[in-house]
Amino acid sequence: MSEYIVRPARSADIVGIRDLLQPMVERRVLLGKDLAVLYGAVQEFVVAEAEGELIACGALHAFWEDLGEVRTLMVREDWLHHGVGGAIVGRLEDNARELGLSRLFCLTFETVFFGRRGYTPIGEQVVDPDVYSQLLRSGDAGVEEFLDLAHVKPNTLGNTRMLKRLN
């Protein structure tokens, strides 16, 4: 395998990010996102690139003053088990610290991967009732999954809600 770099995504990467995600969307592991949504979130994404090709991506979405989500994490199949996913998550955690976030949430099937990085399963509400009521107004699907709302349950079946406290 050649070397890779992890860098912030650029608008020119969005079609490549969508193409990277597509196999998992087709398998119903990830929810599909319209190009307009991806372009609107370009600043949340980091990508890994090798020889000019995108091999991985991930995004950091801020929920609240101290809380964010690692979302849309994907590594191209031929690059699995080469440290790329860990490098993406590490960069997203650094970005979270720069934003002043102290907790990161993920909704994942990859509990071993995230567990090795300090994420632990959560079940109960992890924000106070006032924050919860304000988050209800966000209209963001990831926030709704975090809040474990009934109408998103079909999207989250089999996933584990995990949280990490950043130092």
C-alpha positions as CSV (number, residue, x, y, z in Angstrom):
1,M,0.0,0.0,0.0
2,S,1.2,3.5,-0.8
3,E,1.2,6.2,1.8
4,Y,-1.9,8.4,2.4
5,I,-2.6,11.8,3.8
6,V,-5.5,13.0,5.9
7,R,-6.7,16.5,5.1
8,P,-9.8,18.7,5.3
9,A,-12.3,18.0,2.5
10,R,-12.7,20.5,-0.3
11,S,-15.9,21.1,-2.4
12,A,-14.2,19.2,-5.3
13,D,-14.2,16.1,-3.1
14,I,-17.9,15.9,-2.6
15,V,-18.8,13.7,-5.6
16,G,-15.9,11.4,-4.5
17,I,-17.2,11.2,-1.0
18,R,-20.7,10.3,-2.3
19,D,-19.1,7.6,-4.5
20,L,-17.1,6.3,-1.5
21,L,-20.3,6.0,0.6
22,Q,-22.5,4.5,-2.2
23,P,-21.6,0.8,-1.6
24,M,-22.6,1.1,2.1
25,V,-25.8,3.0,1.2
26,E,-26.7,0.2,-1.2
27,R,-26.2,-2.3,1.6
28,R,-28.3,-0.1,3.9
29,V,-25.5,0.3,6.4
30,L,-25.4,4.1,5.8
31,L,-28.1,6.4,5.0
32,G,-27.7,8.1,1.6
33,K,-27.2,11.8,1.5
34,D,-28.1,14.1,-1.4
35,L,-25.2,16.0,-3.0
36,A,-26.7,19.3,-1.7
37,V,-26.5,18.0,1.8
38,L,-22.9,16.9,1.4
39,Y,-21.9,20.2,-0.2
40,G,-23.5,22.0,2.7
41,A,-21.5,19.9,5.2
42,V,-18.1,20.0,3.3
43,Q,-16.5,21.9,6.2
44,E,-17.4,19.0,8.6
45,F,-15.5,16.4,6.5
46,V,-11.9,15.2,6.5
47,V,-10.7,12.8,3.8
48,A,-7.8,10.4,3.4
49,E,-6.2,10.4,0.0
50,A,-3.6,8.1,-1.7
51,E,-2.2,8.7,-5.1
52,G,-4.8,11.3,-5.8
53,E,-7.8,9.1,-4.9
54,L,-10.1,9.3,-2.0
55,I,-9.8,6.2,0.2
56,A,-11.7,7.3,3.3
57,C,-13.8,10.1,4.8
58,G,-15.5,11.1,8.0
59,A,-17.3,14.1,9.4
60,L,-17.6,15.9,12.7
61,H,-20.9,17.5,13.5
62,A,-21.3,19.8,16.5
63,F,-24.5,19.2,18.4
64,W,-24.1,21.5,21.4
65,E,-21.5,23.5,23.4
66,D,-19.6,20.4,24.5
67,L,-21.1,17.6,22.3
68,G,-20.4,16.5,18.8
69,E,-20.8,13.5,16.6
70,V,-18.4,11.4,14.5
71,R,-20.5,10.6,11.4
72,T,-20.3,9.3,7.9
73,L,-17.1,7.4,8.6
74,M,-16.1,5.2,5.6
75,V,-12.9,3.5,4.5
76,R,-12.6,2.0,1.0
77,E,-12.6,-1.8,1.3
78,D,-9.1,-2.3,-0.1
79,W,-7.7,0.1,2.6
80,L,-9.4,-1.5,5.6
81,H,-7.0,-2.6,8.5
82,H,-4.3,-0.1,7.4
83,G,-4.9,2.5,10.1
84,V,-6.8,4.9,7.8
85,G,-10.1,4.8,9.9
86,G,-8.2,5.4,13.1
87,A,-6.3,8.4,11.4
88,I,-9.6,9.9,10.3
89,V,-11.2,9.5,13.7
90,G,-8.0,10.9,15.3
91,R,-8.2,14.0,13.1
92,L,-11.9,14.5,13.8
93,E,-11.2,14.3,17.6
94,D,-8.5,16.9,17.2
95,N,-11.0,19.1,15.3
96,A,-13.5,18.5,18.1
97,R,-11.0,19.7,20.7
98,E,-10.2,22.8,18.6
99,L,-14.0,23.6,18.7
100,G,-14.1,23.2,22.5
101,L,-16.1,19.9,22.4
102,S,-15.4,17.6,25.3
103,R,-17.7,14.6,24.3
104,L,-18.1,12.8,21.0
105,F,-21.0,10.5,20.1
106,C,-21.2,7.9,17.3
107,L,-23.9,5.5,16.2
108,T,-22.2,2.5,14.8
109,F,-22.0,-1.2,14.0
110,E,-18.2,-1.0,14.5
111,T,-18.2,-1.2,18.3
112,V,-14.8,-2.9,18.5
113,F,-13.2,-0.2,16.3
114,F,-14.6,2.6,18.4
115,G,-14.2,0.8,21.7
116,R,-10.4,0.6,21.0
117,R,-10.5,4.4,20.7
118,G,-12.1,5.0,24.0
119,Y,-15.8,5.1,23.0
120,T,-18.2,3.3,25.3
121,P,-21.8,2.3,24.8
122,I,-24.5,4.6,26.2
123,G,-28.1,4.0,26.7
124,E,-29.6,6.8,28.7
125,Q,-30.0,10.4,27.9
126,V,-26.7,12.2,28.2
127,V,-27.9,15.8,28.1
128,D,-30.0,17.6,30.6
129,P,-33.7,18.1,29.9
130,D,-33.4,21.7,28.8
131,V,-30.7,20.8,26.2
132,Y,-32.7,17.8,25.1
133,S,-35.8,20.0,24.4
134,Q,-33.6,22.4,22.4
135,L,-32.0,19.6,20.4
136,L,-35.4,18.3,19.5
137,R,-35.8,21.5,17.3
138,S,-32.6,20.9,15.3
139,G,-34.3,18.9,12.5
140,D,-30.9,17.0,11.9
141,A,-31.2,13.2,11.5
142,G,-28.0,12.6,13.4
143,V,-29.3,14.6,16.4
144,E,-32.5,12.7,16.3
145,E,-30.6,9.4,16.3
146,F,-28.5,10.7,19.2
147,L,-31.7,11.5,21.1
148,D,-33.0,8.0,20.3
149,L,-36.3,9.3,18.9
150,A,-38.9,6.7,17.9
151,H,-39.3,7.8,14.3
152,V,-35.6,7.2,13.6
153,K,-35.5,3.7,15.1
154,P,-35.7,1.9,11.7
155,N,-32.5,3.7,10.7
156,T,-30.7,2.7,13.9
157,L,-31.6,-0.9,14.3
158,G,-28.5,-2.9,15.2
159,N,-26.4,0.1,15.8
160,T,-24.8,1.0,19.1
161,R,-24.8,4.5,20.5
162,M,-21.3,5.2,21.9
163,L,-19.7,8.2,23.6
164,K,-16.2,9.3,24.3
165,R,-15.0,12.0,26.7
166,L,-12.1,13.9,25.2
167,N,-9.2,15.0,27.4
